[in-house]
């Protein structure tokens, strides 16, 4: 939209007048406005709940601008009030209801300028428009904004250098973790340093990247989540949980809540871990079974096997087709077995549901790793003498038919 000649080159922007907003003060119906000079002359008595606005309009050369139409729009009520400026560039409007306003200046139906202001009850407000000052202010604001953008670009470039280095180190640590996990158990401890070194580098670089971001930076949640992942690879679960907690506080994300739950489970904070997984489920209900299974795995791997039973039951309820969940449930239930005294002997008493869980795993994964581990679990129970007198592949007694399958 074009402006008049004297406004050529001036950006149309909103300038909010500085005004302290008073509350709880009622103006007297007899309060009188002050004289404004020029158009409008001396103000009359203002009605309670209204005010008066007056001022003048000058161009970027300091000359008065004649015949300007001002439209005052009340942002609360939507009502508009038109005021015509005189040939001297002056205007006045009494009886305006108090409230928040947008004022639009037009000349020959072309918008010259618009801004917002607040009119208090009983106020006689002076509202001048000096486009020389407005242009200077906009120029200063534009320069300030350009400086901020330049600083942000520089900070982002520096942050990205650290981020790229951190991601490279994290990928290396994850690759080494996969290699170490494939080693025999008795060799894994000696090989942990192969994971720790790149993971520590990732932590250092992600931390440096974070230092280059403001609290409002949209990249901050991502950096914190990746930092949590690096700490987790180092086995520093409290630090990992802290990083993930800060990440989800900025941007709730089911993946980050899942990883937060993993870290909390490893630190023994089971209730907090379950709350984190529940948050993940609320955000991503289609993967409910996975989140409960992950909680159980975290508890199982940290030695809190009995505590993994409840989330494993939730996992099998949400996804009855998961052989892994059924196998883990059977293994967890084995660890809840009790023993009864029979003379000088301790007789193991199998926990109800153990055999059913193992059998589900075999049915779902008969030739896979979970089916094989479930078969081994049953064989181990037989060796303990818990009253299982059938073996995998033979026909079970009638009352336990549903618990067994044939090979």
C-alpha positions in Angstrom: 0.0 0.0 0.0 1.4 3.4 -1.0 1.7 6.4 1.4 1.7 10.1 0.6 4.9 11.8 -0.8 6.1 13.1 2.5 6.0 9.5 4.0 7.9 7.9 1.1 10.6 5.6 2.5 9.0 5.5 6.0 8.1 2.0 7.2 4.5 1.6 8.4 4.9 -0.1 11.8 3.1 -0.1 15.1 4.5 2.1 17.8 2.9 1.6 21.2 2.6 4.7 23.3 4.1 4.4 26.7 1.4 4.7 29.3 1.2 3.4 32.9 -2.1 1.5 33.2 -4.0 2.3 36.3 -6.5 0.0 37.8 -9.3 0.5 40.4 -9.5 4.3 39.9 -12.9 5.7 38.9 -13.0 9.2 37.4 -15.6 11.7 38.7 -18.4 12.5 36.3 -17.5 16.2 36.9 -13.9 15.8 35.8 -12.9 18.3 33.1 -10.5 17.7 30.2 -7.7 20.1 29.6 -7.6 22.4 26.5 -5.8 20.9 23.6 -5.4 23.9 21.3 -6.1 24.0 17.6 -9.1 21.9 16.4 -11.6 21.2 19.1 -10.8 24.2 21.3 -11.5 23.7 25.0 -12.7 20.3 26.1 -16.1 20.0 27.7 -17.0 17.9 30.7 -16.3 14.2 30.1 -18.8 11.6 31.0 -17.7 8.9 33.4 -16.0 6.0 31.5 -14.9 8.2 28.6 -11.9 10.3 27.7 -10.6 12.8 25.2 -7.8 12.4 22.6 -6.2 15.4 20.8 -2.9 16.0 18.9 -1.3 17.0 15.7 0.3 15.3 12.7 3.6 16.4 11.2 5.5 14.9 8.2 9.2 13.9 8.1 10.2 17.5 7.4 8.3 18.9 10.4 5.4 20.3 8.4 1.8 20.0 9.5 -0.2 17.5 7.5 -3.7 18.7 6.7 -6.9 16.8 6.1 -6.0 13.5 7.7 -8.8 11.1 8.7 -8.2 9.2 12.0 -10.2 6.1 12.8 -10.2 5.0 16.5 -11.1 1.3 16.9 -11.9 0.0 20.3 -10.3 -3.4 20.6 -12.7 -4.6 23.3 -16.0 -3.5 21.7 -15.1 -3.4 18.1 -16.7 0.1 17.8 -14.9 2.6 15.5 -14.9 6.4 15.7 -13.8 8.6 12.8 -12.2 12.0 13.4 -11.2 14.5 10.7 -8.0 16.5 11.1 -8.1 20.1 10.1 -6.0 22.0 7.6 -3.4 22.6 10.3 -2.9 18.9 11.0 -4.7 19.0 14.3 -7.5 16.8 15.6 -9.5 16.3 18.7 -12.1 13.7 19.8 -14.0 13.9 23.1 -16.4 11.3 24.6 -14.3 8.2 23.5 -15.1 5.2 25.8 -12.1 4.2 27.8 -10.2 1.1 26.7 -7.6 -0.2 24.3 -7.5 1.3 20.8 -5.9 1.0 17.4 -5.8 4.3 15.6 -5.4 4.4 11.8 -4.3 7.5 9.9 -5.5 7.9 6.3 -5.1 10.6 3.7 -7.1 10.3 0.5 -8.1 6.7 1.6 -4.4 5.6 1.8 -3.2 4.3 5.1 -0.3 6.5 6.4 0.3 4.9 9.8 -1.3 2.9 12.6 -0.5 2.3 16.2 -2.1 1.3 19.5 -2.8 3.2 22.7 -4.8 3.0 25.9 -7.3 5.6 27.0 -8.2 5.8 30.7 -11.6 6.9 32.0 -11.6 10.7 32.4 -8.2 11.1 30.7 -7.3 13.9 28.3 -4.7 12.2 26.2 -2.2 14.0 23.9 -1.5 11.9 20.9 0.9 13.5 18.4 2.3 12.0 15.3 5.7 13.3 14.3 6.9 11.2 11.4 10.4 12.5 11.7 10.7 11.0 15.1 8.8 7.9 14.1 11.2 7.4 11.2 14.2 7.8 13.5 12.8 5.4 16.0 12.0 2.8 13.3 15.5 3.2 11.9 17.0 2.6 15.3 14.8 -0.4 15.9 15.6 -1.8 12.5 19.4 -1.4 13.3 18.9 -3.1 16.7 17.0 -6.0 15.2 19.6 -6.4 12.5 22.3 -6.5 15.2 20.4 -9.1 17.1 19.9 -11.2 14.0 23.6 -11.0 13.2 24.5 -12.1 16.8 22.0 -15.0 16.6 23.5 -16.2 13.3 27.0 -16.0 14.7 25.9 -17.9 17.9 24.1 -20.5 15.8 27.1 -21.1 13.6 29.3 -21.6 16.7 26.7 -23.8 18.3 26.4 -26.0 15.1 30.2 -26.6 15.1 29.8 -28.1 18.6 26.6 -29.9 17.7 28.1 -31.6 14.6 31.2 -32.7 16.7 28.9 -34.0 19.4 26.7 -36.0 16.9 29.8 -37.6 15.3 31.1 -38.6 18.8 27.6 -39.9 19.8 27.3 -42.0 16.7 30.8 -43.5 17.3 29.8 -44.3 20.9 26.6 -46.0 19.8 28.5 -48.1 17.3 31.0 -49.1 19.9 28.2 -50.0 22.3 26.7 -52.3 19.7 30.1 -54.0 19.3 30.6 -54.4 23.1 27.2 -55.8 23.7 28.0 -58.6 21.2 31.1 -59.6 23.2 30.9 -62.5 25.8 29.8 -61.2 29.2 33.2 -61.7 30.8 34.8 -59.5 28.1 32.4 -56.6 28.2 33.6 -54.8 31.3 37.2 -54.5 29.8 35.8 -53.0 26.6 33.6 -50.4 28.2 36.3 -47.7 27.7 35.7 -48.0 24.0 32.2 -46.6 24.6 33.1 -44.2 27.4 35.6 -42.1 25.5 33.4 -41.0 22.5 30.4 -40.7 24.8 32.4 -38.3 27.1 33.4 -36.3 24.0 29.7 -36.1 23.0 28.8 -34.9 26.5 31.4 -32.1 26.3 30.4 -31.0 22.9 26.7 -31.0 23.6 27.3 -29.0 26.8 29.3 -26.4 24.8 26.5 -26.2 22.2 24.0 -25.6 25.0 26.0 -22.7 26.3 25.6 -21.0 23.0 21.8 -21.1 23.1 19.3 -18.9 24.9 16.6 -20.4 27.0 14.1 -19.6 24.3 16.1 -21.1 21.5 13.9 -23.8 19.8 17.1 -26.0 19.4 17.6 -26.3 23.2 15.2 -29.2 23.7 16.9 -31.2 21.0 20.4 -30.5 22.4 19.2 -31.5 25.9 17.7 -34.8 24.6 20.9 -35.7 22.8 22.9 -34.8 25.9 20.7 -37.2 27.8 21.5 -39.9 25.3 25.2 -39.3 25.6 25.1 -39.5 29.4 23.1 -42.8 29.1 25.8 -44.3 27.0 28.3 -43.4 29.6 26.1 -45.1 32.2 25.5 -41.8 34.0 21.8 -42.2 34.5 21.1 -39.4 37.1 22.7 -36.9 34.7 20.8 -38.4 31.8 17.5 -38.1 33.7 18.3 -34.5 34.5 19.0 -33.7 30.8 15.8 -35.4 29.6 13.7 -33.7 32.3 14.9 -30.3 31.1 14.2 -31.3 27.5 10.6 -32.4 28.1 10.0 -29.2 30.2 10.7 -27.2 27.0 9.1 -29.5 24.5 7.0 -32.5 25.6 8.0 -35.4 23.4 7.1 -39.1 23.8 10.5 -40.3 22.8 12.2 -38.1 25.3 9.7 -39.2 28.0 10.5 -42.8 27.1 14.2 -42.2 27.5 13.6 -40.3 30.7 11.8 -43.3 32.0 14.7 -45.5 31.0 17.1 -43.4 33.0 14.9 -43.1 36.0 14.4 -46.8 36.1 18.1 -47.4 36.1 18.4 -45.0 39.1 15.8 -46.9 41.1 13.1 -44.2 40.9 10.4 -46.5 39.8 7.4 -44.3 40.5 8.9 -41.4 38.6 9.9 -43.7 35.8 6.3 -45.0 35.5 5.1 -41.4 35.5 7.4 -40.6 32.6 6.3 -43.6 30.6 2.7 -42.7 31.3 3.4 -39.3 29.8 4.9 -41.0 26.7 1.7 -43.1 26.5 -0.5 -40.1 26.8 1.3 -38.4 23.9 1.7 -41.6 21.8 -1.0 -44.2 22.8 -0.3 -46.3 19.8 3.0 -47.5 21.3 1.7 -48.2 24.8 3.1 -51.7 24.9 6.5 -50.6 23.8 6.7 -48.0 26.6 5.7 -50.5 29.3 8.1 -53.0 27.9 10.9 -50.5 28.0 10.3 -49.7 31.6 10.3 -53.4 32.4 13.6 -53.9 30.5 15.2 -51.0 32.4 14.1 -52.5 35.7 15.1 -56.0 34.7 18.6 -54.9 33.5 19.2 -52.9 36.6 18.5 -56.0 38.8 15.0 -54.8 39.9 13.5 -57.8 38.4 10.5 -58.2 40.8 9.5 -54.6 40.1 9.4 -55.4 36.4 6.5 -57.8 36.7 3.7 -55.2 36.8 4.9 -53.2 33.7 5.4 -56.5 31.9 1.8 -57.5 32.6 0.7 -54.1 31.3 2.9 -54.6 28.2 1.4 -58.1 27.5 -2.1 -56.7 28.0 -1.5 -53.9 25.5 0.2 -56.2 23.0 -0.5 -59.9 23.5 1.6 -60.7 20.4 4.9 -59.7 21.8 7.0 -62.8 22.4 9.7 -60.7 24.1 7.3 -59.3 26.7 5.9 -62.8 27.5 9.4 -64.3 27.9 10.5 -61.4 30.1 7.3 -61.8 32.2 8.0 -65.5 32.7 11.7 -64.8 33.6 10.6 -62.1 36.1 8.0 -64.3 37.7 10.7 -67.0 38.2 12.5 -64.5 40.3 9.4 -64.1 42.5 9.3 -67.8 43.4 9.0 -68.6 47.0 10.3 -71.7 48.9 8.6 -73.9 51.5 10.3 -76.0 54.1 9.9 -79.7 53.8 12.0 -81.3 56.6 15.5 -80.2 55.8 14.7 -79.4 52.2 13.6 -76.1 50.7 11.0 -76.8 48.0 10.6 -74.2 45.3 7.0 -73.1 44.7 6.4 -71.7 41.2 4.6 -68.4 40.9 1.2 -68.7 39.1 1.4 -67.5 35.6 5.1 -68.3 35.0 4.5 -71.3 32.8 1.7 -69.5 30.9 4.0 -66.6 30.1 6.8 -68.9 28.9 4.4 -70.9 26.8 3.0 -67.8 25.2 6.6 -66.8 24.2 7.1 -70.3 22.7 3.8 -70.2 20.8 4.6 -66.7 19.3 8.3 -67.4 18.6 8.7 -71.1 18.3 12.0 -70.9 16.3 13.2 -67.6 17.5 15.4 -66.3 20.3 12.6 -65.6 22.8 10.9 -69.0 22.2 14.3 -70.7 22.7 14.9 -68.8 26.0 11.4 -69.6 27.2 12.1 -73.3 26.5 15.4 -73.0 28.4 13.5 -71.3 31.3 11.1 -74.2 31.5 14.0 -76.7 31.4 15.7 -74.9 34.3 12.5 -75.1 36.3 12.3 -78.8 35.7 15.9 -79.1 36.9 14.9 -77.3 40.1 12.1 -79.9 40.6 9.0 -77.6 40.8 6.6 -80.3 39.9 6.9 -80.0 36.1 7.0 -83.5 34.9 6.5 -82.9 31.2 9.0 -81.5 28.7 8.6 -79.2 25.8 7.4 -81.3 22.9 5.4 -83.8 24.8 1.7 -83.8 25.4 0.9 -82.1 28.8 -1.7 -83.2 31.3 -5.3 -82.4 30.5 -5.5 -79.6 33.1 -2.5 -77.8 31.7 -3.2 -78.3 28.0 -3.3 -74.6 27.3 0.2 -74.1 28.8 2.1 -76.4 26.5 2.8 -76.7 22.8 4.4 -79.4 20.7 7.6 -78.9 18.9 
